[in-house]
Amino acid sequence: MSTSKLRWLGLAVIGLAVSLIIVDTTIVNVAIPSIVDDLGLGSTQVQWVQESYTLVFAALLIPFGALGDRIGRRRILILGVTVFTAASVLAGIAPSGELLIAARVLQGVGGAMVLPGTLSLINAMFRGRDRTTAFAVWGSIIGGMAAVGPLLGGWLITDFSWRWAFGINVPFGILVVVGALLTLDESRSERPPARFDLLGALLVVIASGTLVFALIEGRTLGWWAAADVPAVAGWSWPFEVSPTPWLLVAAAVSGVAFIAWERRRRRHGRSTLLPLELFSIRTFSVGNLVSAIISLGELGILFVLPLWVQNVLGYDALQAGLLLISLAVGSFLATGAVSGLARKLSPVGILRLGIALELAGVLGLAITLSTDSSWVQLSALLFAYGLGIGLASSQVTNVVLADIPVDQGGQASGTQSTARQIGSALGIAILGTVLFGTLQADLDGRLDGLDASARDQAVTVVTQSAGAAIPALRADPATAAVGDQAAESFTVAASASAYGAAAFLALALAASTSLRSRSRSGGRGASGAGDADGTGVAGTAAAAPRPPAVDAVPDGPSA
C-alpha cells in the first residue's frame, strides 16, 4: 500500500480514537436516569459521574501532550486508548456509584493521553492542503460526535442497558490499538530527551483542575456565599464564604507559579513543560483564545438543548438524539466543503465563516424557541450550526498549530485542547447559571397568583430537577396550569442561554479579526507551511524570534 493511502487510513484510526473520547463526554448525560435507578445514586454522586471525567481530562492534557513528544506520540495514544478501554470495562460492570466514579476518573486519564497525540500525529503526518483536510476531518469529528453521543446513548439504553454505553467502547478501543500499530509510524520530538518537568506538571494540573472544578461546581457550591456544600467524611465546610472563590484563587496562584517556574527553567537552559515563547506567535496565542471562546459557546448550548427538548417538547432520549443528528450531519458535511473552500479562503477565512454560521444558527434558536417549535425548524437551525462547528473546529486547530515546529506539537496541541476544555467548562457553568437563574426568576413571576409557599415549592421543584418535573406537572390536571407556565419559563430560559452563547460566538468572531491572512491556501504563506498556511500575521516576527515553521522542520518517522 502506498504511503499516501496509509496516511489516510491512519487518519481514520485517529478519527476513531477521537470519537471514543468525545462520545464519552456526552453519552453519559442520557444514561444518568437509568444509572440512578440501578445503583441508587445520590445527587452528589450523579454530578461526579458526569463531571469527574471532564475534570481529570482537562487537568492532564498538557502534561500528557509533553510526555508524548518525549516518549512517542503513537505510544502514548495506544497507551491512552488501552487505559480508556480498560476503564470502560470497569465502568460497565461497576456495582456501586463509588466504583463507577473511580472508573470515570480513570477514563479521564486515558482520554487525556489520547487527544493531544491525535493532533500531534496529524501535524507530523500531513503537509499543505492535505493537512487542511486532515484537520477538517478532526474538527468535524469533535463537533459531530458530541451530537452523536446522545443518540447512541439513547439507543443503547432503550434497547439494552446503560452499561452498554460504556461496554461499546471495548471493541472500538481494540480496533484503534490494532489500527494504530498497522497504520501509524512513531513520531516524537527530535530534540535530545531531558529531565521531565515534574513540578511544572504538578502546577499545571493544580491550576487547570481547580479552575475546571470551580467552574463546574460553582453554581452548586455557591459563587460567593456557601450554598450546598456536601460534607466529606463527616467534616462540614465551616466558612460562610463558598469554596468556589478559594478554588479560583488556588487556580490563579498555581497558574502564576507555573509561569514563573517555567521562565526560571528557561533562563537556566532546562527543559520546560510548555515553551512560553510559543505565545509570542500570534496564531498560537490568539488562536487559543478564540478556541476557548468558541468552545464556551458551543458546548454550553449543547448542554441546554437536550434538557429543553426532553422536558418541554416531550422528546425521549432517543428522539432528542435524533434531533441532534442534524447538527452532526452539518458538521460532517463541512469536512467535504473544506477542500473546496481552501482554494479560495485561508484557514483564518474558513474559521471566520464557521464562527459566523454557528452564530447564525444559535441566534435563530434564541429568536424562534417556543413551546410548539417544530422538529423541521429546529433541525434546520442545528444543521447550520453544525456546518459552522465543522468549519470552525477544524480550522482553529489549523491556525493554532500552523507555525508550531513538529517537535513541539504535543505541547502545543495539549495547550489548545486544554483551552477548549476550559472553555467548555466555563460555557456550561455560565450558560447553566443563565438557564436556571432565568428559569427561577421567570417562573416565580408567572406564578405570582399562588400563595408564597406553593409558589416557592413549585419553583424549587422545577429548578432543582433541571426541568424534569415539568412533564409530570403538565400530565396531572391539578397542576397542569403550573406545568404549562413552567414550560414557558423553561423556554424563556433556554432562549436566554442561546443569546448568551451567541454573544460568546460574536466575541470569538471579533477576536479572530486580529488574525490576518497573508495568502490563500493555494499559495505559500510567509510562515512556510505550504498550501495549508496563510495564517501568518504581519509583525509576528518582529515581536519575537520565530520558531521554524512546520514545513521547515524535517519530516520525522511518521512523515
Summary of the structure (lengths in Angstrom):
residues: 559
radius of gyration: 23.3
end to end distance: 15.2
largest distance: 75.8
contacts: 2173
relative contact order: 0.13
helix: 77%
strand: 1%
